[in-house]
Amino acid sequence: MVNWPAVTAVFSVYCAGVIIPGPNFVAVAHKAVSATTAHALMLVAGIVVVNLFWATCAILGIGAVFSLLPWLAFVVKCLGAGYLVWFGMRLIFASGKPPTLNARAGQMPSLRSAFKQGVATNIANPKSVAFYAAIFSAAAPSHVEVETFAAMLAMVGLVSSAWYALIATALSRPRIAGAYAGKKKAIDRVCGAVIVMLGVRQMIR
């Protein structure tokens, strides 16, 4: 039987966590305006897969593991922050390149690469690691039945899919994408700087 009070508690905590802007939000927004809707949604799919992975780890006790091995949490945080800094700098340095929307079909990044980018961005996101290891795992009961476990994972998948898909589809509209094409250099630099700052912030906290 599903423990609905536990699922509701996790739902309320997760909604608050997923809506707060972070590297995932910036990555989805940038992909939506710089590529096609399909590419943005594939990036979202990569983010959702990793959310399900972190949620599974949290429910199974990743918070306890990090408490027993604080050095492991520190290593994960530093590696993730380092990736964000690298990704942000890459955006900044590539800001002068022509927009993807104007590229020939053969030059369009593959959907698989967009999915991989979503996975890499989220799995290296220190904010996600900290959220699932501390807040999410604290909201989840120490022992859950299979039905409750499945309900929690379904909730995570539905909420994160709906939220990021909404961002992806809204920002990939032709009018918004067209505006990006005209200001690509400035937008890429802003997005890159935000991601770099998020990475540095996580590294020094």
N, C-alpha and C positions, 0 to 999 in steps of 0.2 A: 504494500500500500504506500502511496506517495505521501510524504510528510509535507503537506502544503504550507504550513507555517514556516518551515525551514526554507522551502523554495521561495516563498514570498519575501523572507528576510534577505536571502541572497539576491533576489530580483531587485529589491530597492537599493541595495548597496551597489550592484553591478550597473544599474542604470545611471547612477550618479558618477560612477567611475568612467564609463565608456563615453559619456557626453562631454566630459571635461576635455578641451582641446589639448592635443599632444602631438608627438611625432606621427602617429597613425593618421590623425586628422590632416596634418599638413601634407603627408604623402598622398592621401586620397584626393585632396583638393588640387594638388599640383598635377597629378596624373589626369584628373578629370578635365582640366582646362588645357593641358598640353597634348593629350592624345584622344583616342576615341572613347565612347561610353563603354564599349566592350573591354578595352584595356583597363579602364578605371574599375570596372566590376570584377575583372580577374584579379586586380590588386586587392580589392576588398575580399575576394575569396581567400587569398593568401593570408590576410590579416585574421579572418574568421577562423581558419584552420588552426592558427597559432593560439587564438583565444581559447578554442576548445582544448588544445593541449595544455595551456597554463591552468585552465579551470579544472581539468582532470588532475593535474599535479597538486593543485591547491586542495581539492576535496580529499585527495589521498594523503595529504600531509606534507606538502613541500615547505610550508611555514615552519614545521617542526624540524625539518632537515636543515634549513637555513639557520635556525636558532642553535642547533647543535654544532653546525659547521659555519660560523660567521665568515670565515675566510672564503668559503665557496660563494656566499652571497656577494662578497666584495669583488671577487674575480668576475662573476657574472655581470655585476653592475659596471665595472670598468670596461669589460669587453663590449658591452652594449653601448655605453657612452662613447667609446672610441669609434664604433661603427657609425653612430649618429653624426659625430664630428666629421668623419670621412665623407659620409653621404651628403651632408650639408655643404662641405667645401667643394665636392664634385658638382653640385648644382650651381654654385657660385661661379666656378671656373668654366662651366659649360653654358653660362647664361648668354653668351654672345652667338651661340650657334643658331641656325635657322629653326623655327618652330616645327615640331613633329607633324602638325596638321598640314604643313606645306610640303612635307617630304613625299617622295614618290612611294607607291605601294610597296615596292621592294625594299625600301629603307625603313618602313614602319616596324618598330620593335614588335616581337612576337607576343602573343597572348601568354605564352608560357613564361617569358621573361617578366611580364607584368605580375604574374602570379608569384614568381620567385622573389620579386622585389617586395611584394606584400609580406611574404613569409619572413624575409630577411629584416625588413623594417620593424616588424612586430616582435620577432623573437629576440632582436637586439635592443628592444625598447626597455630601458631600465624602469620606466614608469609602469609598464605592464608587469614586469617581474616583481616590483615592490608592491603593486596593488594586489596581485594574486597571492603572493607569499604572505602578506600581512593582513590587509583588510578583508579580502575575499575569503581566505582560509579561516579567518576568525568568525565570519558570518556563517560559514558552513558548519554543520554539526560534526563532531568528531567521528561518528559512525553513521553511515547512511545505507539504506536498503538500495538494491539495484534500481528499483522503480524511481526512488527519489534522486539517485545519481543521474539517471537518464533524463529526468525532468529538469534538473539543474543544467545539464549540458544542452538540452534542447532550448532552454530559456536563453542561455548565453549565445547560442548560435542564432536564434531568431532576433534577439535584441541587437547584437553587433551587426548582423547582416542588414537589418532594416535601417539602422542608423547610418552606417557607412554607405549603403546603396543609395539612400536618400541624398547624401552629400554628393556622391559620384554622379547621379543622374541630374541633380539640380545644377551643378557647376559645369557639366559637359554640354549644356544647351548651346546651340550655335551662336547665340548672341554673346554669351559669356566667353565661350572659347574664342570667338572673333576678337573680343576685347583683349584677351590674353595675347593673341598673335601680334597685336600692335604694341604691347608693352611687355613682351617676353623677358627681355633683359632685366628690367627692374623687378618683375614678379619673381623670377628665378632667384635673383639675389636676395630678395626679402625672405622667400621660403627657405633658401639655403642658410641664411643668417639665423632664422628662427630655429631650425633644426640643430645648427651648431651650438646655439645658446642653450637649447634644451639638453644637449649632450654634455656640455661643460657643466651646466647646473647640476645634473645628476651625478657627475663625476666628483664634484667637490662637496656634495651633501653628505 
